[in-house]
Amino acid sequence: MEHEGRSAAWPGVIEAYRRYLPVDASTPVVTMNEGRTPLIAAPRLAEVVFGEGRVPRLYLKFEGLNPTGSFKDRGMTMAVSKAVEAGAKGVVCASTGNTSASAAAYAARAGLACLVIIPKGAVASGKLAQALIYGARVLAVEGNFDVALDLVRGLVARHPEITLVNSINPYRLEGQKTAAFEVCDQLGRAPDYLAIPVGNAGNISAYWQGFKEYAAAGQGGAKRPAAGAWPLMLGFQAEGAAPFIAGSFVDKPKTLATAIRIGHPASWDRARRAVNESGGRFTAITDDEIVIAYRLLARLEGVFVEPASAAPVAGLAKLTRDGYFAERGVGPETAVVCVLTGNGLKDPNRARRVSVAPEVVPADLDLVEDRAFGREAGS
């Protein structure tokens, strides 16, 4: 493995991949040992997603097992560490949920104040609870994420002692690129395809940066030629919030997948470049398709994610139906990595809405047995 200390206790992404990051001995590392999330083989899900025949190897990079339950922690350890190094008095972010949770947690660990601006009524309960319990000052504003981001930009312009920690902060993407390093370390090579949800588009940009940097450094193992020098980057958006498919910003994005309900992606140019350079594509899926994939992940592989994380699974199924993978001759030698960005406990209400409610029965053994095993009365 590339990084130092792999056999020792995991030190977090900055120490693990220090040589690839803009830090030095004077940088005060603020970490909660983020990273080293599992890459889970998903053969049952692969059979459903890709159908019968030459099914590729499908892996789930489960970023929901980071300290605050999402991939945001990779970037936040860098952003907050550099904020402390620069003498910041606090941090601020706009958020659809996960950024706020991560910013609040890392700010608390660093002893910094944290201000969060969220769209009113648009943040899942689990994410909001995190920001609040970590001690952030949370303001809900009328308008969507893009309105909130404009406001925090204005605040930082007036208060330079506060650091903005959204993905427009370049240190965020520096931290997030470490997930690409891990995927290569875990697979022993770069994957052929990388499927990922796209909202503000920082994460797809960071993965692409990471794959290119690791290859340039001679890391990532031997690459099979099926998909070229690097993975094909497949970015998935919800139909109601799909500016990359529309080719222009969406002023009123709509989707139940709140983490990707963003119409003005801050990393527009970087994300476009990642897809174009890799030979990949953006694809839109419906909310119904997202819900189907959300349930399949849990029921076939035991992986509980927030709805936005299910978008790439839904997207892979759609591309299969459209003949995309058949045209490219994928098979058992092909490695497809699906990035699951957030934990299902971020949005518990959604899980309850799409599941069967518990059935209430009397505390009687015979009745419980009948209901549990479907026996007819008196049989």
Disulfide bonds with the S-S distance in Angstrom:
none
